[in-house]
């Protein structure tokens, strides 16, 4: 019987849970020499169906998985064609029991990423597998801020996707950098506002560590992005927070809708003059409203009717 034929029998045994054959194969001196050579090339890429540990995990053969992890002949960090390890694949699938087994092995690299830089923690967060996230955060070697090739960290990803449970778990971990920027200079708070994830924003506003006013992205912060995307409910939420300072809104932000203008002026917050200038530039005949507001904030409670200069056909009435 050739070595290739023996290896195929071994793989089939891992798939089917044939414990005796697996044990016998692991004791083979030839296999030991072969695996030791492979151990030197941790990142060698192979097809998943040819990686014993992946095969056993795919078929949920937990006893076989434990045997393989106990054997120093097995490369537990072997990767497939896209650079994914067995740990990463099972984190992505949410296989909690298998993840627990893998993490107990001291040879497991808990932070090893794919070709694109995705890590086990990133994949668990992406798919909202909060139980897997919990197990990963228990590992003493986990890098909770390790980002992918675009600079997207696990915390940023949770803010982007609105995965609340994973988000809260990361916020409770003191190692998490809650303001870590991506390569595009986007902050977690900004992306939550951009994607209109109101529940995420509410959570972030309650954490004093979150930098809610800083314009990390060129000329933009969370509030300006919410305005630009006309996220009305989110704008209301932000204006209700004492942490939002409109003086930090960039001079190039504009309020695209009069409903937004009404919300901002009625909030009672001190407003950056640049906002008023932009509104005045974008819409005609706002002098009365803007000058009255600057002179006496109480006048915002007055009914003001003005037209937009659109051939006198459209009128807007505000009650502040």
Buried (B, 14 or more C-beta within 10 A) or exposed (E): EEEEEBBEBBBEBBBBBBEEBBEBBBEBEEBBEBBEEBBEEBEEBBEBEEBBBBBBBBBEBBEBBBBBBEBEBBBBBBBBEEBBBBBBBBBBBBBBEBBBBBBEBEEBBBBBBBEEBBBBBBBBBBBBBBBBBBBBBEBEEBBBBBBBEEBBBBBBBBBBBBBBBBBEBBBEBEEBBBBBBBEEEBBBBBBBBBBBBBEBBBBBBEEEEBBBBBBBBEEBBBBBBBBBBBBBEBBBBBBEBEBBBBEBBBEEBBBEEBBBBBBBBBBEBEBBEBBBEBBBEEBEEBEEBBEBBEEEBEBBEEEBEBEBEEEEEEEBEBEB
